[in-house]
Amino acid sequence: MIHYNSRRDFLKQAGLSALGINLAMGLPSLTRASATTATRKQRLIFVFSPNGVIPDHFWPETLGSEFELKRILQPLQPFRDQTITMHGVCNQIKGDGDGHMRGIGCLLTGIELFPGDIQGGSDTPAGWSMGISVDQHLKNQLQANPETQTRFGSLEFGVMVPDRADTWTRLSYGGPNQPMAPIDDPYQMFDKLYGQQKNRQILSSVLDGLQDDYRRLSQMISSEDRQLLEEHLEMTRQLEKDLQRELAVGKSDTSHSANEAGHAVPTLPANIEEQNDNMPQLTRMQMDLLVNGFAADFARVATFQITNSVGQPRMKWLGIEEGHHTLSHEPDDNAEAYEQLIQINTWYCEQVAHLAKRLSETPEPGADGSMLDNTTIVWTNELGKGNNHTRNNIPFVMLGGGLGWRTGIAHDFKGVPHNRLLMSYCEAMGHPVDSFGNPDFCHDGVLSGLV
């Protein structure tokens, strides 16, 4: 069997750059020998969107395999047979913080928030979560095993997450009082994944280097792999063009000349309205980076946080001028706001469907099927419904085969603590636990009827 280090050494001997080696390490033609004896890769992505849903247009009325997707979930119709809906899962964590804070801060940790000085509404102030989130726990377990180690372990993506650190803006935790900041600048994520370029000028040579790598690799890999590598290259070409355009602007704008780190870091325009209007493009760019990062086996766990709890994007591309959070507080008898909230949540679902589509179109490196067959997307939210701040019936919708659970089914768990679902994720990923988060909500163990 060819081992990881020897493959890397082989690629170095072939004359590939460091970036080319990173791209090549996940290609099936160069990993097939080891893949025959290795267990299949399992991947897990938590996608967060805020402010609750409209339950009457979200949850299926019929349970089991005969369920029908309601209006908000209609974008998932092409993936209906790979979908799981989980009604009746409740965030029962009490303590300090307002409903939104406990919604997002306890969502993946399953444990209370520390007392703190972040004031939300009329509730008691609070701080960060008291425990690790399930994504980071699983990352640690995977990284502890040489067979499942990856370059980064996990990736934390954001889209329009405010440039501030508070309980409403953090989904993932590395441990008690250890919030994980998502990267919501795709150019910064590009640097993280593909080499930490020190300045914009270096980018002028990246494409040429990749083309040289491709010419060398094309002699060594299958036609299937050539298609996969072409996708990497096309994404790199487009991102480099965007970065080079920004470089051209930066030459005439002294505010772009440098930053405190001593080099220019590519960023999107700081104007809030321009960022808001770019939200659809930013989301797709980040999803492309996530799929390509998973294909290269940079990580097997990710969070994808679209805005934040109490997020206020104005979805002008849908003809909606009011902020999302403001609309979410309107009563159900406000017909205009009710309809707009359905459209907003449908748009979020469309993004989840796009991610599933990208994964389904990407062949599983080193194995049969698609990457969606070995990846589970978990779409969730901090609230069950926005205008009453309930954390009962938290949205949990899953797509894909990464966990090995039965798909094409609608469940109703009738009010179970969401800690039991967090435990179920751990068990499905091969790392069972006796409890997760607050043990008081874990007595009945993992959820039944999933396999």
C-alpha positions in Angstrom: 0.0 0.0 0.0 1.2 3.5 -0.8 1.4 5.6 2.4 0.5 9.3 2.7 4.1 10.5 3.2 5.4 8.5 0.3 2.7 9.8 -2.0 3.6 13.3 -1.0 7.3 12.6 -1.6 6.4 11.0 -5.0 4.6 14.2 -6.0 7.5 16.3 -4.9 9.8 14.2 -7.1 7.4 14.8 -10.0 8.1 18.5 -9.7 4.8 19.7 -8.4 4.5 22.9 -6.4 3.1 22.8 -2.8 -0.3 24.0 -4.1 -0.2 21.3 -6.8 0.6 18.7 -4.2 -2.3 19.7 -2.0 -4.7 19.4 -5.0 -3.3 16.1 -6.1 -3.4 14.4 -2.7 -7.1 13.8 -2.9 -7.2 12.5 -6.5 -8.6 9.0 -6.9 -5.9 7.8 -9.3 -3.2 8.6 -6.7 -5.0 7.3 -3.7 -6.9 4.2 -5.1 -4.4 1.7 -3.7 -4.9 2.9 -0.1 -8.6 3.5 -0.5 -9.2 -0.2 -1.1 -8.3 -1.0 2.5 -9.5 2.2 4.2 -12.9 2.8 5.6 -15.1 5.2 3.6 -14.8 8.9 4.3 -17.6 10.5 6.3 -18.2 14.2 6.1 -20.5 16.5 8.0 -21.6 20.1 7.2 -23.7 22.2 9.6 -25.5 25.0 7.6 -27.0 27.7 9.8 -29.6 30.3 8.8 -31.3 32.6 11.4 -34.5 33.8 12.9 -36.7 30.7 12.8 -39.0 29.4 10.1 -42.7 29.5 9.1 -43.7 26.0 10.5 -46.9 25.7 8.4 -44.9 26.0 5.2 -41.9 24.0 6.4 -42.7 20.8 8.2 -44.2 17.8 6.2 -47.7 16.9 7.3 -47.3 13.2 6.5 -44.6 11.2 8.3 -42.5 8.3 7.1 -41.5 7.8 3.5 -44.7 9.2 2.0 -44.0 12.8 3.1 -44.4 15.7 0.8 -42.1 18.7 0.8 -43.9 21.9 1.8 -43.3 25.2 0.0 -40.1 26.3 1.9 -38.5 22.9 1.3 -39.5 22.5 -2.3 -36.0 23.4 -3.6 -35.0 20.0 -2.1 -37.3 18.1 -4.4 -34.4 16.8 -6.6 -32.9 15.3 -3.4 -36.1 14.2 -1.7 -34.9 10.6 -1.5 -31.7 11.8 0.2 -33.6 14.1 2.7 -34.5 13.6 6.4 -36.7 16.0 8.3 -36.7 15.9 12.1 -39.7 17.6 13.7 -39.9 17.5 17.5 -36.3 18.1 18.4 -36.1 20.9 21.0 -33.3 23.0 22.5 -34.2 22.7 26.2 -31.2 24.5 27.5 -32.1 27.2 30.1 -30.0 29.8 31.9 -28.6 33.2 31.0 -29.0 35.0 27.7 -31.9 35.9 25.5 -33.7 33.4 23.2 -31.5 34.1 20.2 -28.3 33.9 22.3 -29.2 30.5 23.8 -30.5 29.5 20.4 -27.2 29.8 18.5 -24.8 29.5 21.5 -26.3 26.2 22.7 -27.3 24.8 19.3 -24.2 22.7 18.6 -22.9 22.7 22.2 -26.0 21.5 24.1 -24.9 23.3 27.2 -25.6 26.6 29.0 -24.0 29.9 28.4 -21.6 31.4 31.0 -22.7 34.5 32.8 -21.4 37.5 31.0 -22.0 41.1 30.1 -23.7 40.7 26.7 -27.2 42.1 27.1 -30.0 40.8 25.0 -33.5 42.3 25.3 -34.9 42.0 28.8 -33.2 38.7 29.6 -30.2 38.3 31.8 -26.9 39.1 30.1 -24.6 36.2 29.2 -21.3 35.3 27.7 -19.9 32.4 25.6 -21.0 28.7 25.7 -19.8 26.5 28.6 -18.7 23.6 26.2 -17.3 22.4 22.9 -19.6 22.2 19.9 -20.3 18.9 18.2 -18.4 19.9 15.0 -15.2 20.6 16.9 -15.6 17.5 19.1 -15.8 15.4 16.0 -12.9 17.3 14.4 -10.8 16.4 17.4 -11.7 12.7 17.2 -11.0 12.5 13.5 -7.7 14.4 13.9 -6.6 12.0 16.7 -6.6 9.0 14.2 -3.9 9.0 11.5 -6.4 7.3 9.2 -8.8 10.2 9.3 -6.5 13.2 9.8 -6.8 16.0 7.3 -4.9 19.2 6.8 -7.3 21.5 8.7 -9.6 19.1 10.5 -12.5 21.4 10.1 -13.4 24.6 8.2 -15.6 27.4 9.5 -17.3 29.4 6.7 -19.4 32.5 7.1 -21.5 34.7 4.9 -22.0 38.3 6.0 -21.3 37.6 9.6 -20.9 41.0 11.4 -17.4 42.1 12.2 -17.9 41.8 15.9 -17.5 39.0 18.5 -20.6 38.3 20.6 -22.8 35.4 21.4 -25.2 36.1 18.5 -22.4 35.8 15.9 -20.7 32.5 17.0 -22.0 29.0 16.2 -18.9 26.8 16.7 -16.9 26.4 19.9 -13.5 24.8 20.4 -14.3 24.4 24.1 -15.7 26.4 27.1 -15.3 30.1 26.4 -13.6 29.3 23.0 -15.8 30.7 20.2 -14.6 29.9 16.7 -14.7 32.9 14.3 -16.0 31.9 10.9 -14.2 33.2 7.8 -16.7 35.1 5.7 -14.3 36.6 3.2 -14.0 34.0 0.4 -10.6 35.5 -0.6 -9.3 35.0 2.9 -10.7 31.4 2.8 -9.0 30.9 -0.6 -5.7 32.0 1.0 -6.2 29.6 3.9 -6.9 26.6 1.6 -4.4 27.3 -1.1 -1.2 28.6 0.4 -1.5 31.8 2.5 -0.2 34.1 -0.2 1.7 37.0 1.5 0.5 39.7 -0.9 -1.5 40.2 -4.0 1.6 40.3 -6.3 2.3 36.6 -5.6 -1.0 35.7 -7.2 0.2 36.7 -10.6 2.3 33.5 -10.6 -0.2 31.1 -9.1 -2.1 30.3 -12.3 1.0 29.7 -14.3 2.3 27.3 -11.6 -1.0 25.4 -11.5 -1.0 25.0 -15.2 2.5 23.5 -15.0 1.3 21.2 -12.3 -1.7 20.2 -14.4 0.6 19.3 -17.3 2.7 17.1 -15.1 -0.3 15.5 -13.4 -2.2 14.9 -16.6 0.4 12.2 -17.5 -0.3 10.4 -14.2 -4.0 10.4 -13.6 -7.3 9.1 -15.1 -9.7 11.1 -17.3 -12.1 11.2 -14.3 -9.4 13.0 -12.3 -8.6 15.4 -15.1 -12.2 16.6 -14.9 -11.9 17.0 -11.1 -8.6 18.9 -11.4 -10.1 21.1 -14.1 -12.8 22.2 -11.7 -10.1 23.1 -9.2 -8.3 25.1 -11.9 -11.4 26.9 -13.1 -12.3 28.0 -9.6 -8.7 29.2 -9.1 -8.8 31.1 -12.4 -12.0 32.9 -11.5 -10.8 33.8 -8.0 -7.5 35.0 -9.3 -9.2 37.2 -11.8 -11.3 38.8 -9.0 -8.2 39.3 -6.9 -6.3 40.9 -9.7 -9.2 43.3 -10.4 -9.0 44.3 -6.8 -5.3 44.7 -7.0 -5.8 47.1 -10.0 -8.3 49.1 -7.8 -5.8 49.0 -4.9 -3.1 50.7 -6.9 -5.3 53.8 -7.3 -6.6 53.7 -3.7 -4.2 54.4 -0.9 -6.5 52.8 1.6 -5.8 49.5 0.0 -2.0 49.9 0.0 -1.3 47.9 3.1 -2.7 46.8 6.4 -1.4 46.4 9.9 -0.1 42.9 9.1 2.3 44.4 6.6 0.7 43.2 3.5 -2.4 43.8 1.5 -5.1 41.2 2.2 -7.9 40.8 -0.4 -11.3 41.9 0.9 -14.7 42.7 -0.5 -15.9 46.3 -0.3 -16.7 47.4 3.2 -19.9 49.2 2.3 -22.8 47.4 4.0 -25.2 47.9 1.2 -22.7 46.5 -1.3 -22.0 43.5 0.9 -25.7 42.9 1.4 -26.4 42.9 -2.4 -23.5 40.6 -2.9 -24.8 38.0 -0.5 -26.0 35.5 -3.2 -22.6 35.6 -4.9 -20.7 35.4 -1.7 -22.7 32.3 -0.6 -22.0 30.5 -3.9 -18.3 31.4 -3.8 -18.0 30.0 -0.3 -19.9 26.8 -1.2 -17.6 26.3 -4.2 -14.6 26.6 -1.9 -16.2 24.2 0.6 -16.9 21.5 -2.0 -13.4 21.8 -3.5 -11.8 21.8 0.0 -13.7 18.6 0.8 -12.7 17.0 -2.5 -9.1 17.8 -1.8 -9.6 16.2 1.7 -8.6 19.4 3.5 -11.3 18.7 6.1 -14.2 16.4 6.8 -16.2 18.6 9.1 -17.4 22.1 8.4 -19.8 24.8 9.6 -21.4 27.2 7.1 -23.0 30.2 8.9 -25.2 32.4 6.8 -25.3 35.7 8.6 -25.9 35.4 12.4 -28.6 35.1 15.0 -30.8 38.2 14.7 -29.3 38.6 11.2 -30.7 41.5 9.2 -29.9 40.9 5.6 -32.2 42.8 3.2 -32.9 40.4 0.4 -33.4 43.0 -2.3 -32.8 40.4 -5.0 -36.2 38.9 -3.9 -37.8 42.4 -3.9 -37.7 42.5 -0.1 -36.4 45.8 1.5 -37.0 45.1 5.2 -34.4 43.3 7.3 -34.9 39.6 8.0 -34.9 39.8 11.8 -37.3 42.7 11.8 -39.7 40.8 9.6 -39.4 37.7 11.8 -41.0 39.6 14.7 -44.2 40.5 12.8 -47.4 38.7 13.8 -48.7 35.9 11.6 -51.7 38.0 10.5 -49.3 40.5 8.8 -49.9 38.8 5.4 -47.2 40.7 3.6 -44.5 40.0 6.2 -45.6 36.3 6.4 -45.2 35.9 2.7 -41.8 37.6 2.7 -40.6 35.3 5.4 -41.7 32.3 3.4 -39.7 33.7 0.4 -36.6 34.3 2.6 -36.6 30.8 4.1 -37.1 29.4 0.6 -34.1 31.3 -0.5 -32.0 29.8 2.3 -33.3 26.3 1.3 -32.2 27.0 -2.3 -28.7 27.6 -1.0 -28.7 24.3 0.8 -30.0 22.6 -2.4 -27.2 24.2 -4.4 -24.6 22.8 -2.0 -26.2 19.4 -2.3 -26.2 19.7 -6.1 -22.5 20.6 -6.1 -21.7 17.6 -3.9 -23.8 15.3 -6.0 -22.1 16.4 -9.2 -18.6 15.8 -7.7 -17.3 12.2 -7.9 -16.2 10.7 -4.6 -12.4 10.7 -4.7 -11.0 7.2 -4.7 -14.4 5.5 -4.6 -17.7 5.0 -6.4 -20.6 7.4 -6.2 -20.7 11.1 -5.5 -19.4 13.2 -2.6 -23.0 13.7 -1.4 -23.2 9.9 -0.9 -20.6 10.3 1.8 -21.5 13.7 3.2 -24.4 14.8 5.3 -25.6 18.4 5.2 -27.4 19.5 8.4 -29.5 22.6 7.8 -30.5 24.2 11.2 -31.6 27.4 12.9 -31.5 28.9 16.4 -35.3 29.2 16.7 -38.3 27.1 15.7 -40.3 30.3 15.0 -39.1 33.9 15.0 -42.0 35.9 16.4 -42.3 33.8 19.6 -38.6 32.9 20.0 -39.4 29.3 20.7 -36.6 26.8 20.7 -39.0 23.9 20.3 -39.1 22.1 17.0 -35.8 23.5 16.0 -35.3 23.0 12.2 -33.1 20.0 11.5 -33.2 19.0 7.9 -30.5 16.6 6.6 -29.4 15.6 3.1 -26.9 13.0 1.9 -25.5 9.7 3.0 -22.6 10.6 5.2 -24.1 9.4 8.5 -25.5 6.2 7.1 -29.0 7.0 8.3 -32.1 6.1 6.4 -33.0 8.9 4.0 -36.2 9.9 2.2 -38.1 10.0 5.5 -39.9 12.5 7.8 -39.6 12.0 11.5 -41.5 13.4 14.5 -39.6 12.9 17.8 -42.3 14.6 19.9 -40.2 17.0 22.0 -36.9 15.2 22.6 -33.9 17.3 23.8 -31.6 18.2 21.0 -28.7 16.8 23.0 -29.8 13.4 22.0 -29.4 14.4 18.3 -25.9 15.7 19.0 -25.1 12.3 20.6 -26.5 10.6 17.5 -24.2 12.6 15.2 -21.2 11.4 17.3 -22.3 7.8 17.1 -23.0 7.9 13.3 -19.5 9.3 12.8 -17.9 6.4 14.7 -17.3 8.2 18.0 -20.1 7.4 20.4 -20.5 9.3 23.6 -22.4 8.8 26.9 -23.6 12.3 26.8 -23.1 15.6 24.9 -23.4 19.0 26.5 -25.6 19.1 29.6 -25.9 15.4 30.7 -29.3 16.1 32.3 -30.8 16.0 28.7 -29.0 12.9 27.6 -30.4 10.1 29.8 -32.3 8.4 27.0 -29.3 8.2 24.8 -29.2 8.5 21.0 -32.3 8.8 18.9 -33.9 5.6 17.7 -35.2 4.8 14.2 -32.5 6.6 12.3 -30.8 3.7 10.6 
